[in-house]
């Protein structure tokens, strides 16, 4: 199947990409090179602070901003832009955030990026860029995207879409080697802390994330995911039983995983009915 390309335009535009996962930033740049060959990628930023500084210095026509970045988030970077840079948010699948963006008519790209969807987004952006700018002038005379700023303020206002509880996680953005994956939480057997990372174990694969066990505990469905150790959270949907050894220590058996998981004394009471 051929990859769709965006409409041809005579103007050459510049863009910045910001993502704290370098391989994802490079992958997006490569895909943009296919669907928008004459787009000039002037910089790839590794975090939000660098993105903000480079946008201010280079004033690109476009900024593809990952929402979750260290230092400053993509949303915070966007709110601080002074100039005519048009923002496209890049986000891992989050139904709540995406729904909010669509309601506010904000440009976004989903991870993992799909060629046909990116081409449609690029086509819409190129048509918008070739129209007269629809910004307003600030005190310094720069054109700012009033629509985007107003939308971001509404999203973050008390009771706004991005200020409401998002509910339990449904997907985990996790790495395996150099690749980033979207892992459904239903498939996760357990999470286990390992040095500076947390392992995400499914029946077939081990992935890594940088979210701590403590943070995960607050994001997962507490009725399905139990913390059984300071370093371990198990998915009850995959627990097949428990076992006590000769010292009365409790272990959890998980479907699809050979090793048993120890339960610390503080969490033994959770399994009294099992």
Secondary structure, DSSP 8 states (H G I E B T S, - for coil): ---------SS--EEEEE-SSHHHHHHHHHHHHHH-TT-EEEEEESSHHHHHHHHHHH--SEEEEESS-SSS-HHHHHHT--SS-EEEEEEE--HHHHHHHHHTT--EEEES--HHHHHHHHHHHHHHHTS----EE-TTS-EE-HHHHHHHHHHHSTTSGGGS---S--EEEEEETTEEEEEEGGGEEEEEEETTEEEEEESS-EEEE---HHHHHHHS-TTTEEEEETTEEEEGGGEEEEEE-TT--EEEEETT-SS-EEE-GGGGGGGTT-
